[in-house]
Amino acid sequence: MSKIKFSVDGRECFGKPGQTILEAARDNGVYIPSLCRYEGLKPTGSCRICTVRVGGRYMAACTQPLSEGITVENTAPDLEDMRRAMIEMLFVGGNHMCPTCEKSGNCELQALAYRYQMLVPRFPYQFPLRTIDPTGPKLLVDHNRCIKCHRCVAMVKTKDGKSVFGPLYRSKRKKIGADLTLAAGLTDDQAKKAMDHCPVGAILKKEIGFAVPIGRRTYDKAPIGSDVETPRT
């Protein structure tokens, strides 16, 4: 199989035909952050945290196919500041209470906030009025923490391929809702996977709170993007 030569921030890299910039970069040990991407899912480019610059143009690294000889800018100061701004907007646009959240230490949004040293957001907090839906028998859906990445829409399905979660409404009223009938049919294992697939604490399996103590969780162990980062399972 022929290799594709490219560079990221001046570092020579090699990828495979059919890979995206993000996939090839990570194969070469180059970290490009992302929230909506999940291994095995078709990339959607919905979060834009993986935005890089190629030939002066901004593009989502998770959806852009790799091509021969491209020069990728990944850690330029303006790109990193753009990512930090996106992360800040996700925090101020929701109601994220990290100290009391079951996903604290396993939350990808929280980990990126630490990586980009987010202290005081540059944007005012919006404190939107959002609900917590506890009506399902196995799952609790907290809309305060949802970042609308659509991972659950693509991954949480019944045996016959029906999506348990789906988008409702549009614009700022948009939220991700669950079909209660389909959700009621999930097994305990499927409910646990639904919680694990969510990058934040928006989907929680009932009755297993804090099964892994804080301090022994995925992103408590090492900074996100480091060589020793523990992969999600």
LORO-664259 format. One record per atom (N, C-alpha, C): x, y, z; residue in one letter. Coordinates in steps of 0.2 Angstrom, whole numbers, plus 5000, padded with zeros to 4 digits. Each point is the difference from the previous one (the first is absolute). Layout:
<atoms>
XYZA ...
</atoms>
This chain:
<atoms>
500449945000M 499650065000M 500450065000M 499950054995S 500450065000S 499950045006S 500550045002K 500050055006K 499950074997K 499650045004I 499950074998I 500450045005I 500550044997K 500450045004K 499750075001K 500050025006F 499750075002F 500450025006F 499950065002S 500350035006S 499550035005S 500250005006V 499650045005V 500450045004V 500050065000D 500450055004D 500749994998D 500249984994G 500749994998G 500249935001G 499649965003R 500349935001R 499749964994R 500549964997E 499849964995E 499649945002E 499549984997C 499649955002C 499849964994C 499749945001F 499849954995F 499349975002F 499550004995G 499449975001G 499849954995G 499449985000K 499749954995K 499550034996K 499949974994P 499450034996P 499449985004P 499550054999G 499449995004G 499950035007G 500650025003Q 500050035006Q 499850075000Q 499850025006T 499950085001T 500650025003T 500150075000I 500550035003I 500149985007I 499550005004L 500049995007L 500249935001L 499849954996E 500249935001E 500749994998E 500250034995A 500749994998A 500550045005A 499850055002A 500450045005A 500149965007A 499449975002R 500149965006R 500449944999R 500049974994D 500449944999D 500750025000D 500250064999N 500750035001N 500150035006N 499649995005G 500150025007G 499950085001G 499650034995V 499850075000V 499350015003V 499950035005Y 499450015003Y 499650064997Y 499449984998I 499550064997I 499449985005I 499850055004P 499449995004P 499450004996P 499549965003S 499350004997S 499549975006S 499450024999L 499549985005L 499549964996L 499850014994C 499549964997C 500249944997C 500749994999R 500249944997R 500049945005R 499949944997Y 500049945004Y 500349954995Y 500449955003E 500349954995E 499449964998E 500049994993G 499549954997G 499450044998G 499950075002L 499550044997L 500250044994L 499550014996K 500150044994K 500150075002K 500550034999P 500150075002P 499550054998P 499850055004T 499550054998T 500350075000T 500550015004G 500350075000G 499650055004G 499649975004S 499550055004S 500250045005S 500649985003C 500250045006C 500550054998C 500449994994R 500550044998R 500650015004R 500149975005I 500650005005I 500649984996I 499949964995C 500649974996C 500250054994C 499850065000T 500150044995T 500850014999T 500249994994V 500750024998V 500050044994V 500650024998R 500150054994R 500549964995R 499750004994V 500449974995V 500050044994V 500550034998G 500150044994G 499650075001G 500050025006G 499650065002G 499349995001G 499749944999R 499349995001R 499949965007R 499550025003Y 499849965006Y 499549954999Y 500149945003M 499649944998M 500049955006M 499549965001A 500049955005A 500449944998A 500549995005A 500549944998A 499649945000A 499549995004C 499649935000C 499749984994C 499850054996T 499649994994T 500450014993T 500650045001Q 500450014994Q 500449944998Q 500049984994P 500449944998P 500750024999P 500549965002L 500750014999L 500250004992L 500450054999S 500350004993S 500750015000S 500349984994E 500850005000E 500250075000E 500550015005G 500450065000G 499750065004G 499449995003I 499750065003I 500450025007I 500050065001T 500350035006T 499550025005T 500049975006V 499450015005V 500350045005V 499650055002E 500250045006E 499549985006E 500349985005N 499549975005N 500150045007N 500650025002T 500150035006T 500150085000T 499950034994A 500150074999A 499650045006A 500350055003P 499650045005P 499350024999P 499950024994D 499350024998D 499549945000D 500349944998L 499549945000L 499949975007L 500550015004E 499949975007E 499650055004E 500050074998D 499550045003D 499349994998D 499949984994M 499449994997M 499749945003M 500449955001R 499749945004R 499850025007R 500550045003R 499850025007R 499450035001R 499850054995A 499450034999A 499449964999A 500149954996M 499449954999M 499949965007M 500549985003I 499949975007I 499750045005I 500250065000E 499750055004E 499250014999E 499950004993M 499350014998M 499549945002M 500349945000L 499649945002L 499950015008L 500550025003F 499850015008F 499550055001F 500150064997V 499550065002V 499349984997V 500049964995G 499449994996G 499549955004G 500349965005G 499749955003G 500050015008G 499949955004N 500050015007N 500449945002N 500750015000H 500549945002H 500250015007H 499849955004M 500250015007M 500549945001M 500750014999C 500549945000C 500049975006C 500150045006P 500149965006P 499549955002P 499450014998T 499449955002T 499849964994T 500450004995C 499849964994C 500349935000C 499649954999E 500249935000E 500649994995E 500050044994K 500549994995K 500750045002K 500050035005S 500650045002S 500649955000S 500550024997G 500649964999G 500049954994G 499449994997N 499949964994N 499750054995N 499950065001C 499750054995C 500550034995C 499849994994E 500550024995E 500050084999E 499450035001L 500050075001L 500450035005L 499949975006Q 500450025006Q 500850004999Q 500249944997A 500749994999A 500350054995A 499650024995L 500250054995L 500050075003L 499650015005A 500050065004A 500750015004A 500249945003Y 500650005003Y 500650014996Y 499949964994R 500650014995R 500150074998R 499550034999Y 500050074997Y 500050055006Y 500149985006Q 500050045006Q 499550065000Q 499449974999M 499450045001M 499950025007M 500050065002L 499950035006L 499350045001L 500050064997V 499450045000V 499950014992V 499449974998P 499850014993P 500050074998P 500150024994R 500050074997R 499350024999R 499549955000F 499350014998F 499650005006F 499450045001P 499649995005P 499649945001P 499949975006Y 499649945001Y 499350024998Y 499749954996Q 499350014998Q 499549975005Q 500249955004F 499549965005F 499449994997F 500049964994P 499349984997P 499649965004P 499350004999L 499649965004L 499949944996L 500349945003R 500049944997R 499749955005R 499849944997T 499749955005T 500449945001T 499949965005I 500249945001I 499549954999I 500149954995D 499449954999D 500249935003D 499749995006P 500149935003P 499549954999P 499650014995T 499449954999T 500249944997T 500549994997G 500249934997G 500249955006G 499949944999P 500149955005P 500849995002P 500450014995K 500749995000K 500550065000K 499750054996L 500550064999L 499650065002L 500550055003L 499850075001L 500350044995L 499750054997V 500250044995V 500050075003V 500650035001D 500150075003D 500250054994D 499550034998H 500150054994H 500450065002H 500150015006N 500550055002N 500749994998N 500249944999R 500749984999R 500149984992R 499450004997C 500149974993C 500350064995C 500549974996I 500350054996I 499849994992I 499549954999K 499749994994K 500549984995K 500549955002C 500549974995C 499749954996C 499449975002H 499649954996H 500449935000H 500449995004R 500349935001R 499549955002R 499550025005C 499549955002C 499549994994C 499950054996V 499549994995V 500349944995V 500750004999A 500349964995A 500149935003A 500150005007M 500349945003M 499549965004M 499550035003V 499549965004V 499449984996V 500049944998K 499549974996K 499749945002K 499449984998T 499749945002T 500349944996T 499849945001K 500249954996K 499850004993K 499550034998D 499750014993D 500350074997D 500450035004G 500350064997G 499750075001G 499550005004K 499750065001K 500450045006K 500050074998S 500450045005S 499650025006S 500249995006V 499750015006V 500050085001V 500550034998F 500050085001F 500050034993F 499750065000G 499950044994G 500050085002G 500150044995P 500050075001P 499250035000P 499950045004L 499350035001L 500150084999L 499550034996Y 500050074999Y 500650034996Y 500150065000R 500650034996R 500350065003R 500550034998S 500450065002S 500149995008S 499950055004K 500250005007K 499549955004K 499549994997R 499549955003R 500149934999R 500549994996K 500249934998K 500249965007K 499849945000K 500249955005K 500049934998K 500449965003I 500049934999I 499549965004I 499549974997G 499549975004G 500049924999G 499749965005A 500049935000A 499349984999A 500049944996D 499349974999D 500049955006D 499550025004L 499949965006L 499849934999L 499749984995T 499849934999T 500649964998T 500450034995L 500649974998L 500549995006L 500150065004A 500450005005A 499949955006A 499349995001A 499849955004A 500249934999A 500249994993G 500249934998G 500749995000G 500450055002L 500749995001L 500249955005L 500549964999T 500349965005T 500450045005T 500249975006D 500550035004D 500650024997D 500349954996D 500650014996D 499950064995D 499550004996Q 499950054995Q 499950075004Q 499750015006A 499950065003A 500750025003A 500449965002K 500750015002K 500450034994K 499949974994K 500450024995K 499850074997K 499350015001A 499750074998A 500450055005A 500049995006M 500450055004M 500750014999M 500349944998D 500750014998D 500250034994D 499550004995H 500150034993H 499950075001H 499650035005C 499950075001C 500750035002C 500250054997P 500750035002P 499950055007P 499450015002V 499850045006V 499649965004V 499750035005G 499549975005G 499350004998G 499850014994A 499350014998A 499649935000A 500349954999I 499749935000I 500349965006I 499649985005L 500249975005L 499649935001L 500349955002K 499749945002K 499850005007K 499349995001K 499850005007K 500349955005K 500150025006E 500149955005E 500849985000E 500450034997I 500749985000I 500550065001I 499750055004G 500450065001G 500749995003G 500550044997F 500750005002F 500349935001F 499849954995A 500349935001A 500850005000A 500350054996V 500750015000V 500250065004V 500350005006P 500250065004P 500350054996P 499950075001I 500350054997I 500750005002I 500550014996G 500749995001G 500349944997G 499549954998R 500249944997R 499749994993R 499850064997R 499650004994R 500550024994R 499749994994T 500450004994T 500450075000T 499750055000Y 500450074999Y 500350025007Y 499949975005D 500350025007D 500749974999D 500249954996K 500649975001K 500550034996K 499850044994A 500550034996A 499750054996A 500350064998P 499750054996P 499849974993P 499450024998I 499749984994I 500550024994I 500149954995G 500550014995G 500749985001G 500149985006S 500749985002S 500149934998S 500749984999D 500149944998D 499849945004D 499950025007V 499849945004V 499250015002V 499750044996E 499350005001E 499649945000E 499649985005T 499649944999T 499550004995T 499949954996P 499550014995P 499349985003P 499550034997R 499349985002R 499849934998R 499749975004T 499849934998T 499249994999T 
</atoms>
